[in-house]
């Protein structure tokens, strides 16, 4: 995908219950800045939308007596055009977007439940992953349906900055968020930027330096290098999806899934 930096569309997905919070301020600052740069911004403020995060049988339009086979029936509903309107609207936002900015407070080392539920309901088989029924091509990683889109995480947390560094007690940030960055974004084909974190968030009383850091990062949304996660189908993994033994020999853990 070739980006026009002045005419790209960004989906800003946010999850915080208080608009007057630090997260609320970051959301306002970020969206305003992107629009100043000439981007179109589509918004999904999940708490303001009162988004229902719970996957239910009605998402798949099945009879109440049927056993709810979540992946298969959600895929069937997507392909048949029978998903609930709320899900379809979010899928259309993502389909239109050149980049996704996902913004949330880190709660218990993960996303707020309302945000996790957005992925559970929106990223269904046939839309975000799956298999091409005509060719049999596996739609994931470098073959994923969202190849060409960029993804940036913006998060706040109470930990000190060094606590999420390479030797930090809480874990290095990109590894801490591996499930989201690699298992969701890269899995569906997106190019993933290094996450942007604001540490010691409950002690901040001056937004000026944070505003500058945030606007600088957003200015590089379409130009900054992305995390070099390995492709799945070019010989770097075995048929059991284990990293091939000639790559990073003797090493293990999450880091081996980026170029050594």
C-alpha positions in Angstrom: 0.0 0.0 0.0 1.4 3.4 -0.9 0.5 6.1 1.7 -0.4 9.6 1.0 0.7 11.2 4.2 -1.8 14.1 3.8 -4.8 12.0 2.9 -4.6 8.8 5.0 -7.5 7.5 7.2 -6.8 6.6 10.8 -9.1 4.7 13.1 -8.6 5.9 16.7 -9.8 3.1 19.0 -9.9 4.1 22.6 -11.0 2.6 25.9 -11.3 4.7 29.1 -14.4 5.5 31.1 -13.6 9.1 32.0 -13.2 11.7 29.2 -11.6 14.2 31.7 -8.8 11.7 32.5 -5.2 11.7 31.2 -6.4 9.2 28.5 -9.2 11.5 27.6 -6.7 14.3 27.1 -4.4 12.1 25.0 -7.3 11.1 22.8 -8.2 14.7 22.2 -4.7 15.8 21.6 -3.9 12.9 19.3 -7.0 13.2 17.1 -6.7 17.0 16.7 -3.1 16.6 15.7 -3.8 13.9 13.1 -6.5 16.1 11.6 -4.1 19.1 11.6 -1.7 16.9 9.6 -4.5 16.4 7.0 -5.5 12.9 8.0 -9.1 11.7 8.2 -9.8 10.3 11.6 -12.6 7.8 12.3 -13.3 7.3 16.0 -14.4 4.4 18.2 -14.6 5.6 21.9 -15.8 2.3 23.3 -17.1 3.5 26.7 -18.9 6.5 25.1 -20.4 4.0 22.6 -21.4 1.7 25.5 -19.9 -1.1 23.5 -21.0 -4.6 24.5 -17.8 -6.7 24.8 -19.4 -10.1 25.3 -19.5 -12.6 22.4 -23.1 -14.0 22.3 -24.9 -16.5 20.0 -26.8 -13.6 18.5 -23.6 -12.4 17.0 -23.8 -15.4 14.7 -27.5 -15.4 14.0 -28.0 -19.0 15.0 -31.0 -20.8 16.3 -31.2 -20.9 20.1 -31.2 -24.7 20.1 -27.9 -25.0 18.1 -24.5 -25.5 19.8 -22.6 -22.2 19.5 -19.5 -23.0 17.4 -18.1 -19.5 17.8 -15.5 -19.3 15.1 -17.4 -21.3 12.4 -20.8 -19.6 13.0 -19.3 -16.1 13.3 -17.5 -16.6 10.0 -20.7 -17.8 8.4 -22.6 -14.8 9.7 -19.9 -12.5 8.4 -19.9 -14.1 4.9 -23.7 -14.1 4.8 -24.0 -10.4 5.9 -26.1 -11.3 9.0 -23.8 -10.0 11.8 -25.2 -7.3 14.1 -25.0 -3.8 12.8 -22.7 -2.7 15.6 -20.1 -5.2 14.5 -20.5 -4.4 10.8 -20.0 -0.7 11.5 -16.7 -1.4 13.3 -15.5 -3.7 10.6 -16.2 -1.1 8.0 -14.2 1.5 10.0 -11.2 -0.8 10.0 -11.6 -1.7 6.4 -11.4 2.0 5.4 -8.4 2.8 7.7 -4.8 3.0 6.6 -3.7 2.9 10.2 -5.2 1.9 13.6 -4.3 3.8 16.8 -5.4 1.8 19.8 -5.3 3.8 23.1 -5.9 2.4 26.6 -4.7 2.3 30.2 -2.8 -0.8 31.0 -4.8 -2.6 33.6 -3.4 -5.7 35.2 -0.9 -5.9 32.4 -3.5 -6.1 29.7 -6.3 -4.2 27.9 -9.5 -3.2 29.6 -12.2 -5.9 29.2 -14.3 -3.6 26.9 -11.4 -3.3 24.5 -10.6 -7.1 24.5 -14.2 -7.7 23.8 -14.1 -5.4 20.7 -11.4 -7.6 19.2 -13.4 -10.8 20.2 -16.5 -9.6 18.4 -15.0 -7.6 15.5 -12.0 -9.7 14.4 -13.9 -12.8 13.3 -12.9 -15.5 10.9 -13.5 -14.4 7.3 -12.8 -10.8 8.2 -9.6 -10.7 10.1 -8.1 -14.1 9.5 -9.1 -17.5 8.1 -8.5 -19.4 4.9 -9.3 -18.4 1.3 -12.0 -20.8 0.2 -11.0 -20.7 -3.4 -7.2 -21.0 -3.1 -6.8 -22.5 0.3 -4.3 -19.7 1.2 -3.9 -19.2 4.9 -4.8 -15.6 5.8 -2.4 -14.7 8.5 0.8 -12.8 9.1 2.3 -11.7 5.7 -0.8 -13.2 4.0 -3.2 -11.6 6.4 -6.2 -9.5 5.2 -4.9 -6.3 6.8 -1.5 -6.3 5.1 -0.6 -2.7 4.4 -2.3 -1.2 7.4 -0.2 0.2 10.3 -0.9 -0.2 14.0 0.2 1.9 16.9 -0.5 1.2 20.6 -0.7 4.2 23.0 -0.9 3.2 26.6 -0.6 4.6 30.1 0.6 2.7 33.1 1.5 3.3 36.8 4.9 1.7 36.6 8.1 3.7 36.5 9.8 4.0 33.1 12.6 1.5 33.8 10.2 -1.1 35.0 9.1 -1.7 31.4 12.6 -1.5 30.0 14.9 -4.4 28.9 15.6 -5.4 32.5 12.4 -4.1 34.1 10.5 -6.0 36.7 7.2 -5.7 34.7 8.7 -6.9 31.5 9.9 -5.1 28.4 7.0 -3.3 26.9 6.9 -5.0 23.4 7.1 -8.4 25.1 4.5 -7.4 27.7 2.2 -6.6 24.8 3.2 -9.5 22.6 -0.2 -11.0 22.5 -1.7 -7.8 21.0 1.2 -6.6 18.9 2.2 -10.0 17.4 -0.8 -12.2 18.1 -3.4 -9.8 16.9 -1.9 -7.0 14.7 0.9 -8.9 13.0 -1.3 -12.0 12.8 -3.9 -10.2 10.8 -1.2 -8.7 8.5 -0.7 -5.3 10.0 2.7 -3.6 10.2 3.3 -2.9 13.9 5.0 0.2 15.3 6.9 0.2 18.6 4.3 1.0 21.3 4.1 4.5 22.9 3.9 4.3 26.7 3.4 7.0 29.4 4.8 5.7 32.6 4.0 6.9 36.2 0.7 8.1 34.7 -0.9 8.8 38.1 1.8 11.3 39.0 1.6 13.5 35.9 0.6 17.1 36.4 2.0 18.8 33.3 0.9 17.6 29.9 3.3 19.8 27.9 6.2 17.3 27.5 3.7 14.5 26.9 1.9 16.5 24.2 5.2 16.9 22.4 6.2 13.3 22.6 2.8 12.2 21.4 2.5 14.5 18.5 6.1 13.6 17.4 5.1 9.9 17.3 1.9 10.6 15.5 3.8 12.6 12.9 5.8 9.4 12.1 2.7 7.1 12.0 3.3 6.3 8.3 7.1 6.6 8.2 8.6 5.1 11.4 10.2 1.7 11.1 8.0 -1.2 12.3 8.8 -4.2 14.5 10.4 -6.8 12.2 8.2 -9.8 13.1 9.1 -12.9 11.1 6.8 -14.0 8.2 5.2 -17.4 8.7 5.2 -18.9 5.2 8.7 -18.2 3.8 10.6 -21.1 5.5 11.5 -19.6 8.8 9.1 -21.9 10.7 8.6 -25.6 10.6 5.3 -27.2 9.7 4.5 -27.3 13.4 5.1 -23.5 13.5 8.2 -23.7 15.5 11.1 -21.4 14.6 13.5 -23.3 12.3 16.6 -24.7 14.2 19.1 -22.7 12.0 17.6 -19.4 13.2 18.7 -18.0 16.6 20.2 -21.3 17.6 20.2 -21.9 21.4 17.9 -18.9 22.0 14.2 -19.0 23.0 11.4 -16.7 24.2 9.5 -14.0 22.5 12.4 -12.1 21.0 13.3 -14.9 18.5 10.1 -14.1 16.6 11.8 -10.9 15.4 14.9 -10.8 13.3 17.8 -11.9 15.5 
